[in-house]
Amino acid sequence: MSQLKNNIKAEQAELKERILALEAENAVLKKRLNWFEEDRATVKCPDSFKPIFDEAQNTVKEYFKNIDFNPSQGTISINDDRYILIRASALSSDFFKAITQLYRDQSKEVAFNIGENFLFDIGHLIGMEDAKQFHKKMDLNNPIEKLAAGPVHFAYSGWAFVDIHPESNPSPDENYFLKYDHPYSFEAESWIKKGEKSDKPVCIMNAAYSSGWCGESFGIQLTAVETHCRAKGDERCTFIMAPPDRINDYLHKDIREKSRETRIPVFFERKNIEQGLVKSLEEKDILLKEIHHRVKNNLQIISSFLNLQFIEIEDPKVAAAIEKSKSRINSMALIHTKLYQSETLASIDFGEYIDELLASIIENYSISKAIKYEVAHDEAIFDIDLSVNLGLIITELVINSCKHAFMEQDAGLIKVELKHTSDQGYELHISDNGSGIKESINLEKVRTLGMEIVLGLVEQIDGKIAVEKENGLHYKISFSVQ
């Protein structure tokens, strides 16, 4: 009998424990339910906008009701979409500390701007993508309904509470204007809680996300600027949103202090700059190709004129001068052709360039059977200015070798080699095994051998040239790439 009583007491104790656990669980569920069932507004707005936002609050509340936390799988789901929780300060005060440390070789302002660009880009993109997904799931088609859901979604997801000013005009065109406060912005709050103060507005992701969502809702480009910020010591965090080409007009009216400077963020500003540079390079490419076409035509005209004159010239000195001019013109035309056949005018693959250049020179002299050439090179890509100078140097020296081989009837071998001497240093070796010049060579006598152009070109690239006579001629040009 006593054993039975003990069993009953044990069962009663166990039952009481289960009741207490169920009551605790019920309290949690009730608290969670109250969060979704409460009627307090999640957006403060003028009376004319209130019906729209009341309806939006009902829509967003239904979306967030279906929430599931599953730590055993590391998941948080809302309406079958996976979410993640991130500390607010990791995207604000702590983030800017890390950026400042990472770019400590730059000024504090430069580091802040780098961080600002990153946060605005990612915030704007998240706002756009969240809007797309939410509109699709909740079957929202009306642009006003789409936009109104944004500030409510903003509140439920913990970004900020939105207080819309009465002068706002959220129209789906170039006259779009929205002025609003975020009294509890997570970014400003993270600075304030740490007892820190910024000298610039810090609610960058708030501005970016808002403009991304609203722009996606109306199908127009929008940007937002924080004009006042609690992290700076202002009474409120205030924002202005408008199309990028109109926002300055509103800012000038709103910001009266002349000393206050406001930076207007642009979504993917770096991408826009990059596209502008690409367009500029394309225009430069077209211009340079047109210049090349005209230069080449003019060179051909001059060459033809010299050919006509050459027929009637009897004076050997004049004939030699004309022949020398023709050679220079042919060299210039060759350089133009090879450079502007390159896929890009910004830089040249120098190894391919040397190969093509030598083949063209040999073919141009119509003595390819008598002369052979070899090319050896390390990988190198030089900008167009350096490529032009090096191309002219090679052309002058190789043509000299071709002339000597032709005059001496040598079966010459011309070698061109480019090699690294250091991280930025190079040596260009050009040699031939022809009989060439009979006397010893030194730099003092080089200028008397028709080498004035080569020496000038070497000086232009801050290089040095050495000339040796060993079973032919050997030129060594040393230079560096800055």
C-alpha positions as CSV (number, residue, x, y, z in Angstrom):
1,M,0.0,0.0,0.0
2,S,2.8,2.4,0.9
3,Q,4.5,1.6,-2.4
4,L,1.3,2.5,-4.3
5,K,1.1,5.9,-2.4
6,N,4.8,6.6,-3.3
7,N,4.1,5.8,-7.0
8,I,1.1,8.2,-7.0
9,K,3.1,11.0,-5.4
10,A,5.9,10.5,-8.0
11,E,3.4,10.6,-10.8
12,Q,1.8,13.8,-9.3
13,A,5.2,15.4,-9.0
14,E,6.1,14.5,-12.6
15,L,2.7,15.8,-13.8
16,K,3.3,19.1,-12.0
17,E,6.7,19.5,-13.7
18,R,5.1,18.8,-17.1
19,I,2.4,21.4,-16.3
20,L,5.0,24.0,-15.4
21,A,7.0,23.3,-18.6
22,L,3.8,23.6,-20.7
23,E,2.9,26.8,-19.0
24,A,6.4,28.2,-19.7
25,E,6.2,27.1,-23.3
26,N,2.7,28.6,-23.6
27,A,4.0,31.9,-22.2
28,V,6.7,32.0,-24.9
29,L,4.1,31.1,-27.6
30,K,1.7,33.7,-26.2
31,K,4.4,36.4,-26.2
32,R,5.4,35.5,-29.8
33,L,1.7,35.5,-30.8
34,N,1.2,38.9,-29.2
35,W,4.2,40.2,-31.1
36,F,2.3,39.5,-34.4
37,E,-1.2,40.2,-33.1
38,E,-0.5,43.6,-31.6
39,D,-2.1,46.5,-33.3
40,R,0.6,49.1,-32.8
41,A,1.6,50.7,-36.1
42,T,5.0,49.8,-37.5
43,V,5.2,52.9,-39.6
44,K,4.3,56.5,-38.8
45,C,3.0,58.4,-41.8
46,P,0.6,61.3,-42.8
47,D,-3.1,60.5,-42.5
48,S,-3.4,60.4,-46.3
49,F,-1.0,57.5,-46.5
50,K,-2.4,55.6,-43.4
51,P,-4.9,53.2,-45.1
52,I,-2.1,52.1,-47.5
53,F,0.3,51.3,-44.7
54,D,-2.4,49.7,-42.5
55,E,-3.0,47.2,-45.3
56,A,0.7,46.7,-45.8
57,Q,1.1,46.0,-42.1
58,N,-1.5,43.2,-42.3
59,T,0.3,41.7,-45.3
60,V,3.8,41.8,-43.7
61,K,2.4,40.5,-40.4
62,E,1.0,37.4,-42.2
63,Y,4.4,36.8,-43.8
64,F,6.3,36.9,-40.5
65,K,3.9,34.7,-38.6
66,N,5.3,31.6,-40.2
67,I,8.6,31.7,-38.3
68,D,10.7,28.7,-37.3
69,F,13.9,28.5,-35.2
70,N,15.9,25.2,-35.5
71,P,19.3,25.6,-33.8
72,S,19.9,21.8,-34.2
73,Q,20.2,22.5,-38.0
74,G,21.4,26.0,-37.7
75,T,18.4,27.4,-39.5
76,I,16.0,30.3,-39.0
77,S,13.1,30.3,-41.5
78,I,10.4,32.8,-42.2
79,N,7.6,31.8,-44.5
80,D,9.8,29.0,-45.8
81,D,12.7,31.4,-46.6
82,R,15.9,31.0,-44.7
83,Y,17.1,34.1,-42.8
84,I,20.3,34.8,-40.8
85,L,20.9,36.9,-37.7
86,I,23.9,39.3,-37.7
87,R,25.0,41.6,-34.9
88,A,24.0,45.1,-35.8
89,S,27.4,46.7,-34.9
90,A,29.2,44.2,-37.2
91,L,27.6,46.3,-40.1
92,S,28.2,49.6,-38.5
93,S,30.6,50.8,-35.7
94,D,32.6,47.6,-35.6
95,F,32.7,47.4,-39.4
96,F,34.2,50.9,-39.7
97,K,36.8,50.1,-37.1
98,A,37.9,47.2,-39.1
99,I,37.9,49.2,-42.4
100,T,39.9,51.9,-40.8
101,Q,42.5,49.4,-39.6
102,L,42.5,47.6,-42.9
103,Y,43.2,50.9,-44.8
104,R,45.4,52.4,-42.1
105,D,47.9,53.5,-44.8
106,Q,45.1,55.8,-46.1
107,S,43.5,58.7,-44.4
108,K,40.5,58.1,-42.1
109,E,38.2,59.8,-44.6
110,V,39.4,57.6,-47.5
111,A,38.8,54.5,-45.3
112,F,35.3,55.7,-44.4
113,N,34.4,56.3,-48.0
114,I,35.6,52.8,-49.0
115,G,33.4,51.3,-46.3
116,E,30.5,53.6,-47.2
117,N,30.6,52.5,-50.8
118,F,30.7,48.8,-49.8
119,L,27.8,49.1,-47.4
120,F,25.7,51.1,-49.8
121,D,26.2,48.7,-52.6
122,I,25.4,45.6,-50.6
123,G,22.5,47.3,-48.8
124,H,20.9,48.6,-52.0
125,L,21.2,45.2,-53.6
126,I,19.7,43.4,-50.6
127,G,16.8,45.8,-50.6
128,M,16.1,45.2,-54.3
129,E,16.3,41.4,-54.0
130,D,14.2,41.3,-50.8
131,A,11.5,43.4,-52.5
132,K,11.5,41.1,-55.6
133,Q,11.1,38.0,-53.4
134,F,8.5,39.5,-51.0
135,H,6.4,40.9,-53.9
136,K,6.3,37.5,-55.5
137,K,5.5,35.5,-52.4
138,M,2.8,37.9,-51.2
139,D,1.4,38.4,-54.8
140,L,1.8,42.2,-54.7
141,N,1.3,43.8,-58.1
142,N,0.3,47.4,-57.4
143,P,3.4,49.6,-57.2
144,I,2.0,51.5,-54.2
145,E,1.3,48.3,-52.3
146,K,4.8,47.1,-53.2
147,L,6.4,50.2,-51.9
148,A,4.3,50.5,-48.7
149,A,5.3,46.9,-47.7
150,G,9.0,48.1,-47.6
151,P,8.9,50.3,-44.4
152,V,6.7,47.7,-42.6
153,H,9.1,44.8,-43.6
154,F,11.9,47.1,-42.5
155,A,10.4,47.3,-39.0
156,Y,9.6,43.5,-38.7
157,S,13.2,42.6,-39.8
158,G,14.8,44.8,-37.2
159,W,16.4,47.5,-39.4
160,A,14.5,50.6,-38.2
161,F,11.1,52.2,-37.6
162,V,10.1,54.6,-40.3
163,D,8.5,58.0,-39.7
164,I,7.4,59.6,-43.1
165,H,7.2,63.4,-43.3
166,P,4.1,65.0,-44.7
167,E,5.8,66.8,-47.5
168,S,6.8,63.5,-49.1
169,N,5.6,62.7,-52.6
170,P,6.3,59.0,-53.5
171,S,5.2,59.3,-57.1
172,P,6.4,56.6,-59.7
173,D,8.3,59.1,-61.8
174,E,11.1,61.7,-61.8
175,N,9.2,63.7,-59.2
176,Y,9.5,61.0,-56.5
177,F,10.5,62.5,-53.2
178,L,10.5,60.9,-49.8
179,K,11.6,62.5,-46.5
180,Y,11.6,60.3,-43.4
181,D,13.2,59.6,-40.0
182,H,14.5,56.4,-38.6
183,P,14.2,57.0,-34.8
184,Y,15.7,53.6,-33.9
185,S,18.2,53.0,-36.7
186,F,20.4,50.0,-35.8
187,E,23.4,51.7,-37.3
188,A,23.2,54.9,-35.2
189,E,22.2,52.9,-32.1
190,S,25.3,50.7,-32.4
191,W,27.6,53.8,-32.1
192,I,25.5,55.3,-29.3
193,K,25.5,52.1,-27.2
194,K,29.3,52.0,-27.5
195,G,29.6,55.6,-26.3
196,E,31.2,56.6,-29.6
197,K,30.5,59.5,-31.9
198,S,31.0,59.8,-35.6
199,D,31.7,63.0,-37.6
200,K,29.7,61.7,-40.5
201,P,26.2,60.1,-41.0
202,V,26.5,56.3,-40.4
203,C,23.1,54.9,-41.4
204,I,24.3,53.8,-44.8
205,M,22.7,50.4,-45.1
206,N,19.4,51.9,-43.9
207,A,19.5,54.5,-46.7
208,A,20.7,51.9,-49.2
209,Y,18.1,49.2,-48.4
210,S,15.3,51.7,-48.4
211,S,16.2,53.1,-51.8
212,G,16.7,49.6,-53.2
213,W,13.3,48.4,-52.1
214,C,11.5,51.6,-53.2
215,G,13.3,51.7,-56.6
216,E,12.4,48.1,-57.3
217,S,8.8,48.7,-56.3
218,F,8.3,51.6,-58.7
219,G,10.8,50.4,-61.4
220,I,12.8,53.6,-61.2
221,Q,16.3,54.5,-60.0
222,L,16.4,56.0,-56.5
223,T,19.1,56.9,-54.0
224,A,18.8,58.0,-50.4
225,V,21.0,60.4,-48.3
226,E,21.1,60.7,-44.5
227,T,21.1,64.4,-43.8
228,H,21.0,64.2,-40.0
229,C,22.3,61.3,-37.8
230,R,22.0,60.6,-34.1
231,A,25.5,59.1,-34.2
232,K,26.8,62.6,-35.0
233,G,24.9,64.1,-32.1
234,D,21.8,65.2,-34.1
235,E,18.4,64.8,-32.6
236,R,17.2,62.4,-35.3
237,C,18.3,60.3,-38.2
238,T,16.7,61.9,-41.2
239,F,16.8,60.8,-44.8
240,I,15.9,62.1,-48.3
241,M,15.2,59.8,-51.1
242,A,14.8,60.8,-54.8
243,P,16.1,60.0,-58.3
244,P,19.9,60.5,-58.4
245,D,19.6,63.4,-60.9
246,R,17.1,65.2,-58.8
247,I,18.2,64.6,-55.2
248,N,20.6,67.6,-55.1
249,D,17.7,70.0,-55.6
250,Y,16.0,68.6,-52.4
251,L,19.2,68.5,-50.4
252,H,19.9,72.2,-51.1
253,K,16.5,73.1,-49.7
254,D,16.8,70.8,-46.7
255,I,20.3,71.4,-45.5
256,R,20.7,75.1,-44.6
257,E,24.1,75.0,-42.9
258,K,26.7,76.0,-45.4
259,S,29.4,74.0,-43.6
260,R,27.5,70.7,-43.8
261,E,28.7,68.6,-46.7
262,T,26.6,65.6,-47.9
263,R,28.0,62.8,-50.1
264,I,25.4,61.4,-52.5
265,P,25.8,57.6,-52.8
266,V,25.3,55.9,-56.2
267,F,24.5,52.2,-56.4
268,F,27.5,50.4,-57.8
269,E,29.3,53.7,-58.3
270,R,32.5,51.8,-59.1
271,K,30.7,49.8,-61.7
272,N,29.4,53.0,-63.3
273,I,32.9,54.5,-63.3
274,E,34.2,51.3,-64.8
275,Q,31.6,51.4,-67.6
276,G,32.5,55.0,-68.2
277,L,36.2,54.1,-68.5
278,V,35.3,51.3,-70.9
279,K,33.3,53.6,-73.1
280,S,36.1,56.2,-73.0
281,L,38.6,53.5,-74.0
282,E,36.3,52.4,-76.8
283,E,36.1,56.0,-78.1
284,K,39.9,56.3,-77.8
285,D,40.3,53.1,-79.7
286,I,38.1,54.4,-82.5
287,L,39.9,57.7,-82.6
288,L,43.4,56.1,-82.6
289,K,42.4,53.7,-85.4
290,E,41.1,56.7,-87.4
291,I,44.4,58.5,-86.8
292,H,46.4,55.4,-87.7
293,H,44.4,55.1,-91.0
294,R,45.1,58.7,-91.9
295,V,48.8,58.5,-90.9
296,K,49.3,55.3,-92.9
297,N,47.6,56.9,-96.0
298,N,49.8,60.0,-95.6
299,L,52.9,58.0,-95.3
300,Q,52.0,56.0,-98.4
301,I,51.5,59.3,-100.3
302,I,54.8,60.7,-99.2
303,S,56.6,57.4,-100.1
304,S,55.0,57.4,-103.6
305,F,56.1,61.0,-104.0
306,L,59.7,60.2,-103.0
307,N,59.7,57.2,-105.4
308,L,58.8,59.6,-108.2
309,Q,61.5,62.0,-107.2
310,F,64.1,59.2,-106.8
311,I,63.8,58.3,-110.5
312,E,65.0,61.8,-111.7
313,I,67.7,62.3,-109.0
314,E,71.3,62.0,-110.3
315,D,73.2,63.3,-107.3
316,P,74.2,60.3,-105.2
317,K,74.1,62.2,-101.9
318,V,70.5,63.4,-102.6
319,A,69.5,59.9,-103.7
320,A,70.9,58.5,-100.5
321,A,69.0,61.0,-98.4
322,I,65.8,60.2,-100.2
323,E,66.4,56.4,-99.7
324,K,67.1,57.0,-96.0
325,S,63.8,59.0,-95.7
326,K,61.9,56.2,-97.5
327,S,63.4,53.7,-95.0
328,R,62.2,55.8,-92.1
329,I,58.7,56.2,-93.6
330,N,58.5,52.4,-94.1
331,S,59.5,51.8,-90.6
332,M,56.9,54.2,-89.2
333,A,54.2,52.6,-91.3
334,L,55.2,49.1,-90.1
335,I,55.1,50.1,-86.5
336,H,51.7,51.7,-86.9
337,T,50.3,48.6,-88.6
338,K,51.6,46.1,-86.0
339,L,50.6,48.1,-83.0
340,Y,47.1,48.9,-84.2
341,Q,46.4,45.3,-85.2
342,S,46.6,44.5,-81.5
343,E,43.4,43.6,-79.7
344,T,43.8,46.4,-77.2
345,L,45.5,49.7,-77.5
346,A,46.1,49.9,-73.8
347,S,48.9,47.4,-73.7
348,I,50.8,45.0,-76.0
349,D,51.9,41.4,-75.6
350,F,55.5,42.1,-76.4
351,G,56.5,38.6,-77.3
352,E,53.9,38.3,-80.1
353,Y,54.7,41.8,-81.1
354,I,58.4,41.0,-81.6
355,D,57.6,37.9,-83.7
356,E,55.2,39.8,-86.0
357,L,57.5,42.7,-86.3
358,L,60.6,40.7,-87.3
359,A,58.6,38.6,-89.8
360,S,57.3,41.8,-91.4
361,I,60.7,43.5,-91.6
362,I,62.3,40.4,-93.3
363,E,59.4,40.1,-95.7
364,N,59.5,43.8,-96.4
365,Y,63.1,43.6,-97.5
366,S,62.3,40.6,-99.8
367,I,65.4,38.7,-98.7
368,S,63.9,36.2,-96.4
369,K,65.9,33.4,-98.1
370,A,69.1,35.1,-97.1
371,I,68.3,36.1,-93.6
372,K,66.8,34.1,-90.7
373,Y,65.8,35.3,-87.3
374,E,65.2,33.9,-83.8
375,V,63.1,35.3,-81.0
376,A,63.3,34.5,-77.3
377,H,61.4,36.4,-74.6
378,D,60.1,36.3,-71.1
379,E,56.4,37.0,-70.7
380,A,55.9,40.8,-70.8
381,I,53.1,43.2,-71.5
382,F,54.0,46.8,-71.9
383,D,51.9,49.9,-72.3
384,I,51.5,51.3,-75.8
385,D,54.0,54.2,-75.3
386,L,56.8,51.9,-74.2
387,S,55.9,49.4,-77.0
388,V,56.1,52.1,-79.6
389,N,59.6,53.1,-78.5
390,L,60.9,49.5,-78.2
391,G,59.3,48.6,-81.6
392,L,61.1,51.6,-83.3
393,I,64.4,50.6,-81.6
394,I,64.1,47.0,-82.8
395,T,63.0,48.1,-86.3
396,E,65.9,50.5,-86.7
397,L,68.5,47.9,-85.5
398,V,67.1,45.0,-87.4
399,I,66.8,47.0,-90.6
400,N,70.5,47.9,-90.2
401,S,71.3,44.3,-90.0
402,C,69.2,43.5,-93.0
403,K,71.0,46.2,-95.0
404,H,74.4,44.9,-94.0
405,A,73.4,41.4,-94.9
406,F,72.1,42.5,-98.3
407,M,75.2,44.5,-99.1
408,E,77.6,41.9,-97.9
409,Q,75.5,39.0,-99.4
410,D,75.7,37.3,-95.9
411,A,73.3,34.5,-95.0
412,G,72.8,36.3,-91.7
413,L,71.0,35.3,-88.5
414,I,69.3,38.0,-86.5
415,K,68.5,37.3,-82.8
416,V,66.2,39.3,-80.6
417,E,65.9,38.4,-76.9
418,L,63.9,40.0,-74.1
419,K,64.6,38.9,-70.6
420,H,63.9,40.0,-67.0
421,T,66.8,41.2,-64.9
422,S,64.7,42.1,-61.8
423,D,61.1,42.6,-60.9
424,Q,60.8,45.7,-63.1
425,G,64.0,45.5,-65.0
426,Y,64.5,44.2,-68.6
427,E,67.2,43.8,-71.1
428,L,66.6,43.8,-74.9
429,H,69.4,42.0,-76.8
430,I,69.6,42.4,-80.6
431,S,72.4,40.7,-82.5
432,D,73.4,39.5,-86.0
433,N,76.3,37.3,-87.2
434,G,77.0,39.2,-90.4
435,S,80.3,40.8,-91.2
436,G,78.7,44.2,-90.9
437,I,80.9,47.0,-89.8
438,K,84.6,46.2,-89.9
439,E,85.8,48.5,-87.1
440,S,85.4,48.2,-83.4
441,I,82.3,49.8,-82.0
442,N,82.0,52.2,-79.0
443,L,79.3,54.5,-77.9
444,E,81.4,57.6,-78.9
445,K,81.3,56.5,-82.5
446,V,77.7,55.2,-82.6
447,R,76.2,58.6,-83.6
448,T,78.3,58.5,-86.8
449,L,76.7,55.2,-87.8
450,G,73.1,56.4,-88.3
451,M,72.2,55.5,-84.8
452,E,70.9,59.0,-83.7
453,I,67.3,57.8,-83.7
454,V,68.0,54.7,-81.7
455,L,70.0,56.7,-79.1
456,G,67.1,59.2,-78.8
457,L,64.5,56.4,-78.3
458,V,66.7,54.7,-75.7
459,E,66.9,58.1,-73.8
460,Q,63.1,58.4,-73.9
461,I,62.6,55.2,-72.0
462,D,65.4,56.1,-69.5
463,G,67.4,53.2,-70.8
464,K,71.0,52.4,-71.5
465,I,72.5,51.0,-74.7
466,A,75.8,49.0,-75.1
467,V,77.2,47.9,-78.5
468,E,79.7,45.1,-79.0
469,K,81.4,43.7,-82.1
470,E,81.7,39.9,-81.7
471,N,81.2,38.0,-84.9
472,G,78.7,40.6,-85.9
473,L,77.0,43.3,-83.9
474,H,75.4,42.9,-80.5
475,Y,73.2,45.6,-79.0
476,K,72.1,45.5,-75.3
477,I,69.3,47.9,-74.2
478,S,68.6,48.0,-70.5
479,F,65.4,49.6,-69.2
480,S,62.9,49.4,-66.4
481,V,59.1,49.5,-66.2
482,Q,57.6,51.8,-63.6
